Amino acid sequence: MRKSDRLFQLANILRAHQPITAKELAEKLSVSERTIYRYMDDLSVSGIPVYGEAGVGYRLSNGFELPPLQLTQEEFEALIIGLNLLSS
């Protein structure tokens, strides 16, 4: 699984289970706790408001929502062409 996929999965887990410990996250993603610490740093640097408290776990800022996916004009046109082909 790509790192970006795991980070997305991690953000979704955090949205659903707060607070959650690094150990629990590591078990859910089948990675080490050390990897979770690195992933948390990556999420924070990318602008996701994740907070950790020793002995409690990680949580997201209240009201945080992942931004919608953005498509380029070319990607959008390819999607429309694909949908048209499927419908015919």
SULSUL-V389855 format. One record per residue. RES is the residue in three letters. PSI is psi in radians with two decimals (none if undefined). D_FIRST is the distance of its C-alpha to the first C-alpha in Angstrom with 2 decimals. Layout:
res=<RES;RES>
psi=<PSI;PSI>
d_first=<D_FIRST;D_FIRST>
This chain:
res=<MET;ARG;LYS;SER;ASP;ARG;LEU;PHE;GLN;LEU;ALA;ASN;ILE;LEU;ARG;ALA;HIS;GLN;PRO;ILE;THR;ALA;LYS;GLU;LEU;ALA;GLU;LYS;LEU;SER;VAL;SER;GLU;ARG;THR;ILE;TYR;ARG;TYR;MET;ASP;ASP;LEU;SER;VAL;SER;GLY;ILE;PRO;VAL;TYR;GLY;GLU;ALA;GLY;VAL;GLY;TYR;ARG;LEU;SER;ASN;GLY;PHE;GLU;LEU;PRO;PRO;LEU;GLN;LEU;THR;GLN;GLU;GLU;PHE;GLU;ALA;LEU;ILE;ILE;GLY;LEU;ASN;LEU;LEU;SER;SER>
psi=<2.40;2.67;-0.73;-0.62;-0.71;-0.68;-0.71;-0.79;-0.72;-0.78;-0.69;-0.68;-0.75;-0.65;-0.59;-0.49;1.72;2.42;2.81;2.40;2.82;-0.62;-0.79;-0.73;-0.74;-0.70;-0.73;-0.62;-0.04;0.83;3.07;2.82;-0.63;-0.70;-0.69;-0.74;-0.75;-0.74;-0.67;-0.70;-0.75;-0.76;-0.76;-0.78;-0.57;0.01;0.08;2.15;1.38;2.38;2.45;2.46;2.17;2.29;-0.17;-0.94;-2.92;2.63;2.83;2.74;2.51;2.37;0.10;2.35;2.47;2.42;2.64;2.69;2.45;2.34;2.52;2.91;-0.73;-0.71;-0.72;-0.77;-0.70;-0.67;-0.79;-0.77;-0.78;-0.74;-0.69;-0.71;-0.70;-0.63;-0.31;none>
d_first=<0.00;3.82;6.56;8.44;6.56;6.94;10.36;11.28;10.60;12.55;15.29;15.70;16.10;18.59;20.45;20.98;21.77;23.96;24.70;21.93;21.76;19.14;19.53;18.85;15.75;14.46;15.32;13.68;10.21;10.94;11.27;14.69;17.12;17.36;13.77;14.73;17.83;16.15;13.88;17.19;18.89;16.41;16.94;20.64;20.97;19.42;22.18;20.83;23.70;22.18;24.79;24.86;27.96;28.60;29.15;28.06;24.43;22.53;23.51;23.42;26.64;28.68;28.27;25.00;23.24;20.18;21.65;21.48;19.37;21.64;22.08;24.16;27.33;26.08;22.89;25.18;27.64;25.09;24.00;27.70;28.47;25.72;27.07;30.58;29.80;28.34;31.37;33.88>
